[in-house]
């Protein structure tokens, strides 16, 4: 008799950037590089293998892992590629590293002011050093050539095949800062041709022109046999911790002259929340620092009083560092905490340096949220982290890396039970998409989204959860992997 396999409901990733994941297979990928030199070697190899690319794009670098103690410099990129503009995003997508050619193409020089919500890293004389943080990235992003339709289609196919291979059958896709209209049109085309193998809960980026266009006829629900739903808006309150763009109430512990970046005023945030809620859309807001989470919670509270919308199951994406008095307000306002367990195990090497011991009491606090009755929707934030949901389950339960470090887990008092973590990546992620009646568990009347894995998740040692391999993935009763 063969080895017994285990059947599980399809896994749902409550926060993953689908097209960005697809592009990682064709661009420079610096994930896992342990030093600046290793990254330079990989860039050099990529440039040699792709001589026809007008722009060299990609990312995944992390200066903390490289133990640089600073951001990388444009000259360190010029040394490996001086002929083409190079733009490489930081692992968190909240900073970009440019070579001199890219700085020139973007028109960035000593006299370029920092845009609101952004920062141009500079040397002692005020000259740009080649790193743009948060909204400053728009200065170069607007001159980078847009991907062609065929490149976008290839990226979507590549992303789906990667997701199916790790057992992901549904994704809440926050998208990216440009062109929600084009992205959602691509998803519709794939749905029309029966080419979607992952259910997509696509968010509209911001409440500007794209939102006006896409919301004309109200939310799009269950398009193409429930493969595409568009009923939510993504807003951003701040940046990320690793690039010190996360907005904090008090200065960074390791950079006392910085508090991060709030992307908009309180009034702007509240107005955008009201606009989306009034139109009947769920609002999902990226907030990492305690100042950003505070601003967002205040905005929801004010908007509910004016326009209602509490029933839309609004979400705070990441909810990473929250001041202790703000934590109970998640429950009071029925907010969902859309969190990524692997962020804790990736950030544990720098989180305390950034925010100190005291603020850590409100950071990555899954147990605190669950104990007060707040739902956690589990995700990965791929390609920032691996899309493998078993990595997320492992991090949620053990609070360790794959080498079981640190011993006993990082702040293990905030760990989830295995059942809670499993719910976060199935039923509670489905609930956060208003889809708990059709996906998220194996029950009569729901879609046949399920996976076959090589081990029993509920019987193996928690330290081995990340090693589980998916053998088959089925979506809507059709085998996709």
C-alpha positions in Angstrom: 0.0 0.0 0.0 1.3 3.5 -0.9 2.0 6.2 1.6 -1.3 7.9 2.8 -1.8 11.4 1.6 -3.8 14.1 3.2 -6.7 16.1 1.6 -7.1 19.7 2.6 -9.2 22.6 1.4 -7.3 24.9 -1.0 -5.2 27.5 0.7 -6.1 31.2 0.5 -3.5 33.9 0.5 -5.1 37.0 1.9 -2.4 39.4 0.6 -0.2 38.6 -2.5 0.9 40.7 -5.5 0.1 38.4 -8.4 1.7 40.1 -11.4 4.8 41.1 -9.3 5.2 37.4 -8.5 5.0 36.5 -12.1 7.7 39.0 -13.1 10.2 37.6 -10.6 10.8 34.8 -13.1 12.0 37.2 -15.8 13.7 39.9 -13.8 16.8 40.2 -11.5 16.0 38.2 -8.4 18.1 39.1 -5.3 16.0 37.2 -2.7 18.2 35.3 -0.3 21.5 37.1 -1.3 23.7 37.2 1.8 26.0 40.1 0.8 26.3 43.1 -1.5 29.0 41.3 -3.5 26.7 38.2 -4.0 24.0 40.6 -5.3 26.5 42.4 -7.6 27.5 39.0 -9.0 23.9 38.0 -9.7 23.2 41.4 -11.4 26.3 41.0 -13.5 25.3 37.5 -14.6 21.7 38.7 -15.4 23.0 41.6 -17.5 25.3 39.4 -19.5 22.4 36.9 -20.2 19.9 39.7 -21.1 21.9 42.2 -23.3 18.8 43.4 -25.2 16.9 44.7 -22.2 16.8 48.5 -22.4 16.1 48.7 -18.6 17.4 46.2 -16.0 14.6 45.6 -13.5 14.0 43.4 -10.5 14.6 43.3 -6.8 14.5 41.4 -3.6 17.5 43.0 -1.9 17.8 43.5 1.8 20.6 45.6 3.2 19.9 44.2 6.7 20.7 40.7 5.6 23.9 42.0 3.9 24.9 43.5 7.2 25.8 46.7 5.4 24.6 49.1 8.2 23.4 51.4 5.4 21.6 51.4 2.1 23.5 50.4 -1.0 24.9 53.1 -3.3 24.5 53.9 -7.0 28.2 53.5 -7.6 27.9 49.9 -6.4 25.4 49.3 -9.2 27.4 51.3 -11.8 30.3 48.9 -11.1 28.2 46.0 -12.5 26.0 47.8 -15.0 26.7 51.3 -16.2 25.3 51.1 -19.8 21.6 50.6 -19.0 19.3 52.2 -16.3 18.9 49.7 -13.4 16.0 49.9 -10.9 15.8 47.2 -8.2 13.2 47.2 -5.5 14.0 46.4 -1.9 12.5 43.1 -0.5 9.5 45.1 0.9 8.8 47.0 -2.3 9.1 50.2 -0.3 12.5 51.4 -1.6 14.3 51.2 -4.9 18.1 51.1 -5.7 19.1 52.9 -8.9 22.3 53.3 -10.8 23.5 56.6 -12.2 21.8 56.0 -15.6 18.4 55.5 -13.9 18.8 58.6 -11.7 19.6 60.7 -14.9 16.6 59.1 -16.7 14.3 60.1 -13.8 15.8 63.6 -13.7 16.8 63.2 -10.0 19.7 65.4 -8.8 20.8 67.5 -5.8 18.0 70.0 -6.4 15.1 67.5 -6.6 13.0 67.9 -3.5 11.6 64.9 -1.5 8.0 64.3 -2.6 5.3 64.2 0.1 5.4 60.7 1.6 8.8 59.9 0.1 12.5 60.3 0.7 15.6 60.6 -1.6 18.5 59.1 0.3 21.4 61.6 0.1 25.1 61.9 1.1 26.5 64.6 3.4 26.6 67.1 0.5 22.9 66.5 -0.4 23.6 64.5 -3.5 21.3 61.5 -4.2 23.0 58.2 -3.3 20.7 56.0 -5.5 18.1 54.9 -3.1 14.5 56.2 -3.2 12.1 55.4 -0.3 8.3 55.1 -0.7 6.6 57.9 -2.7 10.0 59.0 -4.0 10.0 55.8 -6.1 7.3 57.4 -8.3 10.0 59.7 -9.7 11.6 56.8 -11.5 8.6 54.5 -11.8 6.9 57.0 -14.2 9.8 56.8 -16.7 10.2 53.0 -16.5 8.7 51.4 -19.7 5.4 49.7 -19.0 5.3 45.9 -19.6 3.6 44.9 -22.9 0.4 42.9 -23.0 2.3 39.7 -23.8 4.7 40.3 -20.9 1.7 40.8 -18.6 0.0 37.6 -19.8 3.2 35.7 -19.3 3.6 37.1 -15.8 0.0 36.0 -14.9 0.6 32.5 -16.2 3.9 32.2 -14.4 2.4 33.4 -11.1 -0.6 31.1 -11.3 1.6 28.1 -12.0 3.8 28.9 -9.0 0.8 29.4 -6.7 -0.9 26.2 -7.8 2.4 24.3 -7.1 2.2 25.4 -3.4 -1.5 24.7 -3.0 -2.8 28.3 -3.2 -6.3 28.3 -4.9 -7.4 31.9 -4.1 -5.6 35.2 -3.6 -6.5 38.7 -2.4 -4.4 40.7 -4.8 -3.7 44.3 -3.7 -2.1 45.0 -7.2 0.4 47.7 -7.6 0.4 51.5 -7.9 -0.3 51.7 -11.6 -3.2 50.8 -13.8 -5.9 48.9 -11.9 -8.1 49.1 -15.1 -5.5 47.2 -17.2 -4.8 44.6 -14.6 -8.5 43.8 -14.0 -9.1 43.8 -17.7 -6.3 41.2 -18.0 -7.9 39.1 -15.3 -11.3 39.3 -17.0 -9.8 38.2 -20.3 -8.2 35.2 -18.6 -11.5 34.4 -16.9 -13.4 34.6 -20.2 -10.9 32.1 -21.7 -11.0 29.7 -18.8 -7.3 30.4 -18.2 -7.6 31.4 -14.5 -6.4 28.6 -12.2 -6.4 30.7 -9.1 -9.5 32.7 -7.8 -8.6 36.4 -7.7 -10.0 38.8 -5.2 -8.6 41.9 -6.9 -8.4 45.3 -5.1 -8.6 48.6 -6.9 -5.6 50.7 -6.1 -6.6 54.0 -4.5 -9.8 56.1 -5.2 -8.7 58.1 -8.2 -9.6 57.8 -11.9 -9.2 54.0 -12.0 -11.7 53.7 -9.1 -14.1 56.0 -10.9 -13.9 53.9 -14.0 -14.1 50.5 -12.3 -16.8 51.4 -9.8 -19.3 52.9 -12.3 -21.5 49.8 -12.2 -20.7 48.9 -8.7 -18.7 45.9 -7.4 -18.0 42.9 -9.7 -19.0 39.8 -7.8 -18.1 36.2 -8.7 -17.3 36.9 -12.4 -16.5 33.8 -14.5 -17.6 31.0 -12.2 -16.4 32.9 -9.1 -12.9 33.3 -10.4 -12.8 37.1 -10.2 -14.3 39.5 -7.6 -13.6 43.2 -7.5 -15.4 44.7 -4.4 -12.5 46.4 -2.5 -10.1 49.3 -2.5 -6.4 49.3 -1.5 -5.0 52.4 0.2 -1.6 52.9 1.7 -0.9 54.8 4.9 2.9 54.4 5.2 6.0 52.5 4.2 7.8 49.5 5.7 10.0 48.9 8.7 13.1 47.6 6.9 13.5 50.8 4.9 12.3 53.0 7.9 9.3 54.2 5.9 6.8 52.8 8.4 5.3 55.8 10.2 6.0 55.8 14.0 4.6 57.9 16.8 8.1 58.3 18.3 11.4 58.3 16.5 13.1 55.1 15.3 15.2 53.5 18.0 18.1 53.1 15.6 17.7 56.4 13.8 16.5 59.1 16.2 16.1 61.7 13.4 13.5 59.7 11.6 9.9 58.7 12.2 9.0 57.2 8.9 6.5 58.6 6.3 2.8 59.0 6.5 1.5 59.1 2.9 -1.4 61.4 3.4 -3.0 63.8 5.9 -5.7 62.6 8.3 -8.3 64.5 6.3 -7.2 62.9 3.0 -7.2 59.4 4.5 -10.7 59.9 5.9 -12.0 61.3 2.6 -10.7 58.3 0.6 -12.2 55.8 3.1 -15.5 57.6 2.9 -15.4 57.7 -1.0 -14.9 53.9 -1.2 -17.4 53.0 1.6 -20.1 55.3 0.1 -19.7 53.5 -3.3 -20.2 50.1 -1.5 -16.6 48.9 -1.5 -14.6 47.2 1.3 -11.5 49.3 2.3 -8.2 47.5 2.8 -5.4 49.8 4.1 -1.7 49.1 4.3 -0.5 50.2 7.7 2.8 49.1 9.3 3.9 51.7 11.9 1.9 52.6 15.0 1.3 56.1 13.7 -0.1 54.8 10.5 -2.3 52.2 12.2 -3.6 55.0 14.5 -4.5 57.2 11.5 -6.3 54.4 9.7 -8.3 53.4 12.8 -9.3 57.0 13.3 -10.3 57.3 9.7 -12.6 54.2 9.8 -14.2 55.4 13.1 -14.9 58.8 11.6 -16.1 57.4 8.2 -18.5 54.9 9.9 -20.2 57.8 11.7 -20.7 59.7 8.4 -21.4 57.1 5.8 -21.6 53.7 7.5 -19.9 50.7 5.9 -18.9 48.8 9.0 -20.5 45.7 7.5 -18.0 45.6 4.6 -15.5 43.7 6.7 -12.8 46.4 6.3 -9.2 45.3 6.8 -5.9 46.7 7.9 -3.2 45.1 5.8 -0.2 44.1 7.9 -1.3 45.7 11.2 2.3 45.2 12.1 3.2 47.7 14.9 0.1 48.9 16.8 0.1 51.0 19.9 -1.4 49.1 22.9 -4.5 51.4 23.3 -5.3 51.0 19.5 -5.4 47.2 19.6 -8.9 46.9 21.2 -10.2 49.3 18.6 -9.9 46.6 15.9 -12.6 44.7 17.7 -14.7 47.8 18.5 -14.8 48.7 14.8 -15.1 45.2 13.4 -11.7 45.5 11.5 -10.0 42.4 10.2 -6.3 42.1 10.8 -4.8 40.9 7.4 -1.4 39.7 8.6 1.5 37.8 7.2 3.1 35.4 9.7 6.4 35.1 7.8 6.9 38.8 8.2 7.6 38.2 11.9 10.2 35.6 11.3 11.8 37.7 8.5 11.8 40.9 10.6 13.0 39.4 13.9 16.6 40.2 12.9 15.9 43.9 12.9 12.5 44.7 14.4 13.8 45.4 18.0 16.6 47.5 16.6 14.0 49.6 14.7 11.4 50.0 17.4 12.9 48.9 20.8 11.5 46.5 23.4 8.5 48.6 24.5 6.9 49.1 21.1 7.4 45.4 20.3 4.6 44.6 22.9 2.2 45.8 20.2 4.0 44.3 17.2 3.2 41.0 15.3 0.7 40.3 18.1 -1.4 37.5 16.7 -2.3 36.0 20.0 -3.5 39.4 21.4 -5.7 39.9 18.3 -7.2 36.4 18.4 -7.9 36.5 22.2 -10.0 39.7 21.8 -12.0 38.1 19.0 -10.4 39.9 16.0 -10.2 37.7 12.9 -6.8 37.3 11.3 -6.7 36.8 7.5 -3.5 34.9 6.8 -1.3 35.8 3.8 2.3 36.0 2.6 2.7 39.4 0.8 4.5 37.5 -2.0 6.9 38.2 -3.7 8.1 40.0 -0.6 7.9 36.5 1.1 7.5 33.0 -0.4 3.9 32.3 -1.6 4.2 28.9 0.1 1.3 28.9 2.7 3.0 26.1 4.7 5.9 28.5 5.4 3.2 30.9 6.8 1.6 28.1 8.9 5.0 27.1 10.3 5.9 30.7 11.2 2.4 31.3 12.8 2.7 28.2 15.0 6.5 28.2 15.9 7.6 31.8 15.5 10.9 30.4 14.2 12.8 30.3 10.9 13.4 27.0 9.0 16.5 26.3 11.2 14.2 26.4 14.3 15.8 29.6 15.4 15.5 31.2 17.9 15.2 28.3 20.4 11.6 28.2 21.6 10.5 30.9 19.1 10.6 34.7 18.8 8.1 36.1 21.4 6.4 32.7 21.4 3.6 34.1 23.7 2.1 35.6 20.5 2.0 32.3 18.5 -1.2 30.8 17.0 -2.4 27.3 17.6 -2.3 25.1 14.4 -6.1 25.3 14.1 -6.1 29.1 14.4 -3.3 29.4 11.8 -5.1 26.9 9.4 -8.3 29.0 9.8 -6.4 32.2 9.0 -5.3 30.7 5.6 -8.7 29.1 4.8 -12.0 30.1 6.4 -11.0 33.4 7.9 -9.2 34.5 4.7 -12.4 33.5 2.8 -14.5 35.6 5.3 -12.2 38.6 4.7 -13.2 38.3 1.0 -17.0 37.8 1.8 -16.6 34.3 0.3 -16.8 32.0 3.4 -20.1 30.5 2.0 -18.3 29.3 -1.2 -14.7 28.5 -0.4 -12.4 28.0 2.6 -13.6 24.6 3.7 -14.7 21.3 2.2 -18.4 21.3 2.6 -21.4 20.4 0.4 -22.5 23.4 -1.7 -19.0 24.9 -1.8 -16.5 24.9 -4.7 -14.3 21.8 -4.9 -11.1 23.7 -4.3 -8.8 21.2 -2.6 -5.2 20.0 -2.4 -3.5 16.7 -1.8 -0.3 16.9 0.4 2.3 14.4 1.3 2.0 14.5 5.1 -0.7 15.0 7.7 -0.4 18.6 8.7 -2.1 17.9 12.1 0.1 14.9 13.0 3.7 16.0 12.2 6.0 18.0 14.4 5.2 21.8 14.1 8.9 22.4 13.2 8.3 20.3 10.0 5.2 22.0 8.7 7.2 24.1 6.2 8.5 20.9 4.6 5.0 19.8 3.5 4.9 19.3 -0.3 1.8 19.7 -2.4 1.2 16.8 -4.8 -2.1 17.9 -6.4 -4.1 21.1 -6.6 -7.8 21.2 -7.7 -9.9 24.4 -8.3 -13.6 24.1 -9.0 -13.2 20.3 -9.4 -10.5 20.8 -12.1 -7.0 19.6 -11.6 -4.6 22.5 -12.1 -1.4 21.0 -10.6 
